[in-house]
Amino acid sequence: MKRIRCPKCNHYNTFDETIYRNGQSLVFECADCRRQFRIRIGTNALTSTRKDAAMSKEVRDSGFGSIEVIENVFAYRQTFALREGDNVIGRYNPGDDITIPIDTTDRSMDRRHCVINVRKELSGEITYTLRDYPSLTGTFLSDRILGDRERARIEDGAIITIGATTLILIGH
């Protein structure tokens, strides 16, 4: 299944791309706003490969680790580099200025859901701290929900759940 975003309302529409051939044009009607829009199958393969390569380089060069985002509905993966200081994580919304805007249809994820703070200690060790922004549905570390104003130290491989989306910390 492939997801495409409506250019008017940003709602995601899904379809089975395997039944179409590369270069074929399709017209969709958004299930949310009813606007019609057109896509061409296979035209962004090069663009997405370049974007993925650029993201991989950014993740490697950041030096502060990254998070792997797995949306549980479609197993859609995204990777974001972490930077030193507060990394505000939430649902992508045009015009919002957050550090890690996750491209998702998960409405149980707030626009500003949680924060991962990255700090380089004097010893050179990098430490990661997780806290809820606060959000409406809470932030889970493994199976435990973080309390109000609670900060939890996390390490490489930590599993964080926000809404119906899973984040995995990939430490430096």
N, C-alpha and C positions, 0 to 999 in steps of 0.2 A: 504494500500500500504506500502511496506517495501522498504527501500533504502539500497543498498549495494555499497561499494566503491571498485573500481578496484584496485588491489594491485600494478599495474604498474603505472598508470597515475593519481590515486586518483579521477577519474571521478565517479559520482554517477549513478547507474543504479537502476531502480525501477521495482518491480514486485508485484503481488498479492499473498501474502504468504498463504492466507486462502484456496487456492485450492490444497495445498500440505499438507502431513502429517509429523509429527515430525520424525526426523531421516532420511528423504528422502534426497538423494544427487541430486543437480542440477548443471548443467554446464552452465555458462553464457559466452557470448561474449560481451566485452565492446563496447558500441556504439561509443566511442571516439577513442580508440587505437586499437580495434579489437582483443585484447588478450583474450584468453579463460581462465577462472578460475572456480573453483568448490567451492560450499558451501554446508553445511548440514543444513537442516531446524531444528530449535529448539535447536541447540547445544550451542548457547551463551546465553540462557535464564538465567542460573545461573550466568554466568560471568557478564551480564549486571545488574542483580539484585545486585550482590556484588559491582559493580562499582557505581550504584545508591546509595546504602547504604553508601559507603565510601564518596561519594560526599555530601550526606545529613549530615553526621557527620562533614565533613569539613566545610560545610556552617554553621551548628549550632555552631561549635567551633571557627569560625573566629572572631566573635564579631563585625565585621564591615559590616554585611549585605551581600546581594548577588544580582545578576541579574538573572532574568528568561528570557531566549531567546526563542522566538517563531518564527520559520521560516514560513513565510506566505504561502509558496507554499504547504507544506505538513503538516503544524501544528506540525512539529517536535520540541520537547522541549528539552532544555538543561538548567542546572543551574550551575552558577559559583559563588564561594565565592569571595568577594572583600577583598582586604588587604589594610592596611594603606599606603598612598602615591598614586602615579599614577598607575592606572590600564588601560593599553593600550588594546583596544578591536578591533578585526579585524577578517578577514577570515583566517581560518587555512591554513597554508602552511608548508610543512615539512621543517625543518631547521630554520624557523623564531622563534625568541625568543620574544614573546609577552606575556603579563600577561593573557589575556583571548582570546584564539584561538577558534573561533566559527567554528564548523564543519558544513559547509554549501556548497550548490551548487550555492548560490546567488553571481553571478559575479558582481553585482552592489555594493557589499560591498568590500571596500578596505582591503588590508592585515593589514594595520594600519589605522583604520577608525576614532575612537574617543577615548577620555580619560575621565575616571571618577576618580577624585581625592577624596580620603577619608582622612579626618583629624579629629583627636580627639582634641577638644578644652580643655582649662584649666578647664572649668566647667564640663567636662566629656561628653558633648554633641558631637555627631558625625555629621560632616557636609559633604555633597556630592556636588562636583562641576563637571559640564559636559563641555567639549569643543571638537570641531572638531579637527582632528589630524593635518593637513587638509586632507580632502578626496575629491575625484572627484565628488561624488553625494551629499555631505553634510550630516549633522547630524540634525535631527529634534527632537525638544522637544515638545511633543503634536503635534500641527499643525504648529509650527513656526520653520523655519530653523535658525540655529545659524549662526551668521555672522563671518567673519574672525576675529580671535583672541578674540571672545566673550566667556566669561565664564558665565555659568548659574548655579545658586544654585538649586539643585533638592532635592526632599524629597521622602519619602516612597510612592510608587505607581506611580512615574513618568513614563510616557510612552515615550520611545526614539525609533526613527526609523532610522535605518541605512540600506541603500539599500532597499530591500524588506523584511527586517527582523525587528521584533519588540523586544525591550528589556523592561522589567519592573523592576524597582528598588524595591527591598525588603529590607527596612531599618532594622537596628538592633533594 
